[in-house]
Amino acid sequence: MPAWASLLLLRAAVCAGLFLVGFGYGWMKFEKAAEMAALKRQVAQLQTNIAILEADSSQAVVDAEKITHFDQNAKEQRDAITPNQRTTCFSGDAADRVRNLWKG
């Protein structure tokens, strides 16, 4: 093989090698970029989920405060309407007559 042919073959081999190395490097960069994009998407989704959970928890606190206030108002209204448990309807002679009615 003439010297110029082997030199040409060597140059072609070097060019092919450099092309393969560059292609492999570019492919690795592409894979890493795709992986980073997927991770960024997951982080954004997690941040959205956290924001939703925070909003739900703060709404739950507001709802609990409303329920507590409602229960307190209901108890106050019930206590205002319901007389004392020990209140008797009849006293004195009227009470004796009612007791006697029940005794028969």
VENUR-V242185 format. One record per pair of residues at least 6 apart in sequence whose C-alpha atoms are under 7 Angstrom apart, sorted by the first residue. I is the first residue (numbers start at 0). GAP is how many residues later the second one is. D is the distance in Angstrom with one decimal. If there is no record, write none. Layout:
I;GAP;D, I;GAP;D
This chain:
none
